[in-house]
Amino acid sequence: MQHSYRQLAQALDSDIRAGRYQVGERLPSVREFASLKQLSVSTVIRCYRYLETQGLVEARSKSGMYVADWKVRAADQARAVTSKTKLTPPAVEYDKLVSLQHRMTELYSLTAQPLQLGLHLASAAPEWYPCDALAKIAQRQLRQNPMLIGVYPGGTGLPALKTALIQWLKTSGVDLEASDLLITNGSTEALSVALRAVAQAGDTVIVESPVYFGLLQMLENLGIKAIEVPCVPGQGISLEALEYALEHQTGVRAVVAMPNFQNPLGCSMSEKNKKRLLRLIEQHDLALIEDDVFGDLSHLPHLQHRPQAIKAWDRQGRVIYCGSCSKSLAPAFRVGWIAGGRYQARINSLKLSTSLITPLFEQAVLAEFMQSGALPSHLRKLRERLAATIPLATAAIHRYFPAGTQVISPAGGWWLWLELPEHIDTLALLRQAVSVGIAFTPGSLFSGSGKYANYLRLNIGRPWGREMEQGMRLLGRLAQDVS
């Protein structure tokens, strides 16, 4: 449902374009218009401000609001858009996608392409996030406390946000004090400082396979060796394979795992296996870096809280717990957190020497949103949308993709993990798909050893409609044609 100021703006827009208000004509004052339409003054102010951003009206000092020369401005905007569209985005160097050094750069270069369906990154459609609510809080914060912009931030995070996070994480069994928690620039920084706190160049860590490609590139950049241990669909990391690796490998410093809604499989470990994983960590005197960035994204709408985190059973401080608001609440804010247990002092020092402090403004906005009690309602809607989309996307894949295509049924997350027939190279398929405006993530990116060449990850975190249905049909046809 549209806000009333938008409805009022649409009506005025129509009147201006139809000539009922001429260019240069003075519009009714805010109070006159509010009285005429029986609306609040604030609604009319927002309406006029919105029309001003659209180039339809202009404010004149001490005089009022007037109809702008909107036809001229529209022509200028059209020329600007045309000029921009003539710029050719840099070509994607597909061969570099398999290189750990260039993987992230080339994948993100897909975003610059003229795509109808960019299904390659792990985020939802903007309308699935509480953008309006966060924007209102941000505007209020700036009006009431503009000095927030001029204050040089200090400490390990805004106390109000840490308090809100501590309360929220209690619902998944994680019991923290403020001193246990550090606010970071997203989960990427959280993972980076966690790795640097427990390992150095030449050391080894164990990761899941398939595994998030950004982690592989991060390890490469740090000079840390990665041993891939299979992740079992529907179960999570194979504890038998992990135990074997720990018994036969030397120099292992840590295990990095996503027990809740693993990327890209979307599976979640049982509580029994989570506890067993923790016992293995303790027996081998290791650290466990628990990445819980997708913990809020269950496909079960009735699940009110995150599944239990392994950190909940950690009594020795071996679990370094990482999370983020970037996937479930506000991608653009890039706010994450880390609870490092016995490694916390080292983590705090590394963060300070790398990026100093996480900006306060975004923290203040998120803190107020969480304190308002709006987070559970937002997450419930998010889960309901995911739950509604999954069966539609799965049915479309079965309908349009080559015979033999398998959909790994996820328990949570923004994506589906597809296994196509063995002869299909999804990197070659990506070239064809981008040429018709569709992008996905080829499976070979989720391993450092060239595995999963016939797999792909497909983001389905958006409303299902004609565009998605047609996109699946076209992508399926391309897959049929790849030899």
Long-range contacts (C-beta under 8 A, 24 or more apart in sequence): 3-46, 3-132, 4-39, 4-43, 5-43, 5-44, 5-46, 5-47, 5-50, 6-47, 6-50, 8-37, 8-39, 8-43, 8-44, 8-47, 9-47, 9-50, 9-51, 9-54, 12-47, 12-51, 12-56, 12-57, 13-51, 13-54, 13-56, 16-56, 16-57, 16-67, 16-70, 17-70, 21-67, 22-67, 23-67, 23-68, 23-69, 23-70, 23-71, 24-66, 24-67, 24-69, 25-66, 25-67, 26-63, 26-64, 26-65, 26-66, 27-57, 27-64, 27-65, 27-66, 27-67, 29-64, 29-65, 30-65, 89-113, 89-114, 92-434, 94-427, 94-430, 94-431, 97-427, 97-430, 97-442, 97-444, 97-445, 98-427, 98-444, 98-445, 98-450, 100-216, 100-217, 100-220, 100-448, 101-217, 101-220, 101-221, 103-213, 103-216, 103-217, 103-445, 104-213, 104-214, 104-217, 107-213, 107-441, 107-445, 110-434, 110-439, 113-434, 113-439, 114-437, 115-434, 115-437, 115-438, 115-439, 116-437, 116-438, 116-467, 116-471, 117-437, 117-438, 117-439, 117-467, 117-468, 117-471, 118-439, 118-459, 119-438, 119-439, 119-440, 119-458, 119-459, 119-460, 119-471, 120-439, 120-440, 120-441, 120-457, 120-459, 121-441, 121-459, 122-263, 122-294, 122-327, 122-413, 122-414, 122-415, 122-459, 122-461, 123-326, 123-327, 123-331, 123-414, 123-459, 123-461, 124-382, 124-414, 124-461, 124-462, 125-461, 125-462, 125-463, 127-463, 128-382, 128-385, 128-461, 128-462, 128-463, 129-329, 129-330, 129-331, 130-329, 130-330, 130-369, 130-374, 130-378, 133-369, 133-374, 133-378, 134-330, 134-365, 134-366, 134-369, 137-365, 137-368, 137-369, 138-361, 138-365, 141-361, 141-364, 141-365, 141-368, 145-364, 148-360, 148-361, 148-364, 149-361, 151-360, 153-356, 153-357, 153-358, 153-359, 153-360, 154-357, 155-357, 156-181, 156-182, 156-183, 156-348, 156-351, 157-181, 157-182, 157-183, 157-337, 157-358, 157-363, 158-183, 158-360, 158-363, 158-364, 158-367, 160-363, 160-364, 160-367, 160-368, 160-371, 161-335, 161-363, 161-364, 161-366, 161-367, 161-370, 163-367, 164-366, 164-367, 164-370, 164-371, 165-337, 165-370, 167-370, 168-370, 168-375, 169-306, 169-309, 169-323, 171-304, 171-305, 171-306, 172-292, 172-295, 172-305, 172-306, 172-307, 172-308, 172-309, 172-312, 173-308, 173-309, 173-311, 173-312, 173-313, 174-309, 174-311, 174-312, 174-321, 174-339, 175-312, 176-339, 179-344, 180-339, 180-340, 180-341, 180-344, 181-337, 181-338, 181-339, 182-337, 182-338, 182-339, 182-340, 182-344, 182-347, 182-348, 182-351, 183-335, 183-336, 183-337, 183-358, 183-363, 184-335, 184-336, 184-337, 184-338, 184-351, 184-358, 185-334, 185-335, 185-336, 185-355, 185-358, 186-324, 186-326, 186-334, 186-335, 186-336, 187-291, 187-293, 187-322, 187-323, 187-324, 187-326, 187-336, 188-214, 188-218, 188-336, 189-336, 189-351, 189-354, 189-355, 190-322, 190-323, 190-324, 190-336, 190-337, 190-338, 191-215, 191-218, 191-256, 191-289, 191-291, 191-322, 192-218, 192-222, 192-354, 193-338, 193-347, 193-350, 193-351, 193-354, 194-289, 194-320, 194-322, 194-338, 194-340, 194-343, 194-347, 195-219, 195-222, 195-224, 195-254, 195-256, 195-289, 196-222, 196-350, 197-287, 197-320, 197-340, 197-343, 197-346, 197-347, 197-350, 198-253, 198-254, 198-287, 198-289, 198-320, 198-343, 199-224, 199-253, 199-254, 200-224, 202-251, 203-251, 203-252, 203-253, 204-249, 204-250, 204-251, 204-252, 204-253, 205-252, 205-253, 205-254, 205-255, 205-256, 205-289, 206-242, 206-245, 206-246, 206-249, 206-252, 206-254, 206-255, 206-256, 207-255, 207-256, 207-257, 208-236, 208-237, 208-256, 208-257, 208-258, 208-262, 209-446, 209-447, 209-451, 210-264, 210-265, 210-417, 210-443, 210-446, 210-447, 210-451, 210-452, 210-455, 211-256, 211-263, 211-446, 211-447, 212-258, 212-263, 212-264, 212-291, 212-446, 213-441, 213-445, 213-446, 215-256, 216-447, 216-448, 220-448, 225-251, 226-448, 227-252, 228-447, 228-448, 228-449, 231-262, 231-265, 231-267, 232-267, 233-265, 233-267, 233-408, 233-409, 233-417, 234-267, 234-409, 234-411, 235-267, 235-269, 235-270, 235-273, 236-262, 236-267, 236-268, 236-269, 236-273, 237-262, 237-269, 237-277, 239-273, 239-276, 239-277, 239-280, 242-277, 242-280, 243-280, 246-280, 246-284, 246-286, 252-284, 252-286, 253-286, 253-287, 254-286, 254-287, 254-288, 254-289, 255-281, 255-286, 255-287, 255-288, 255-289, 256-289, 256-291, 257-288, 257-289, 257-290, 257-291, 258-290, 258-291, 258-292, 258-293, 258-294, 259-290, 259-292, 259-307, 259-309, 259-310, 260-292, 260-294, 260-295, 260-306, 260-307, 260-309, 260-412, 261-294, 261-295, 261-297, 261-298, 261-410, 261-411, 261-412, 261-413, 262-413, 263-294, 263-413, 263-415, 264-413, 264-415, 264-417, 264-441, 264-446, 264-457, 265-408, 265-410, 265-417, 266-299, 266-408, 266-409, 266-410, 266-411, 266-412, 266-413, 266-415, 266-416, 266-417, 267-408, 267-410, 267-411, 268-307, 268-411, 268-412, 271-308, 274-308, 274-310, 274-313, 275-310, 275-313, 277-310, 278-310, 278-313, 278-314, 278-318, 278-319, 281-318, 281-319, 282-316, 282-318, 286-318, 287-318, 287-319, 287-320, 287-343, 288-314, 288-318, 288-319, 288-320, 289-320, 289-322, 290-319, 290-320, 290-321, 290-322, 291-322, 292-321, 292-322, 292-323, 293-322, 293-323, 293-324, 293-326, 293-327, 293-336, 294-327, 294-328, 294-412, 294-413, 294-414, 295-323, 295-412, 296-327, 296-328, 296-379, 296-382, 297-327, 297-328, 297-382, 297-383, 297-386, 297-412, 297-413, 297-414, 298-383, 298-386, 298-411, 298-412, 299-383, 299-386, 299-387, 299-390, 299-410, 299-411, 299-412, 300-383, 300-387, 300-411, 301-380, 301-383, 301-384, 301-386, 301-387, 303-383, 304-376, 304-380, 311-339, 314-341, 316-341, 316-342, 317-341, 317-342, 317-343, 318-342, 320-347, 325-366, 327-414, 328-379, 328-382, 329-366, 329-369, 329-375, 329-378, 330-362, 330-365, 330-366, 333-362, 333-365, 333-366, 334-362, 335-362, 335-363, 335-366, 385-463, 386-412, 386-414, 386-461, 388-464, 389-460, 389-461, 389-462, 389-463, 389-464, 390-416, 390-460, 392-464, 392-468, 393-458, 393-460, 393-464, 393-468, 393-472, 396-468, 396-469, 396-472, 396-473, 396-476, 397-458, 397-472, 397-476, 399-472, 399-473, 399-476, 400-472, 400-473, 400-475, 400-476, 400-477, 401-472, 401-475, 401-476, 401-479, 401-480, 402-476, 402-479, 402-480, 405-479, 414-459, 414-460, 414-461, 415-457, 415-458, 415-459, 415-460, 415-461, 416-457, 416-458, 416-460, 417-455, 417-456, 417-457, 417-458, 418-455, 418-456, 418-457, 418-458, 419-454, 419-455, 420-454, 420-455, 420-456, 420-479, 421-454, 422-454, 423-454, 423-483, 424-454, 424-479, 424-482, 425-453, 425-454, 425-482, 426-453, 426-454, 426-455, 426-456, 427-453, 428-482, 429-456, 429-478, 429-479, 429-482, 430-456, 432-478, 432-481, 432-482, 433-475, 433-478, 436-474, 436-478, 438-471, 438-474, 438-475, 440-475
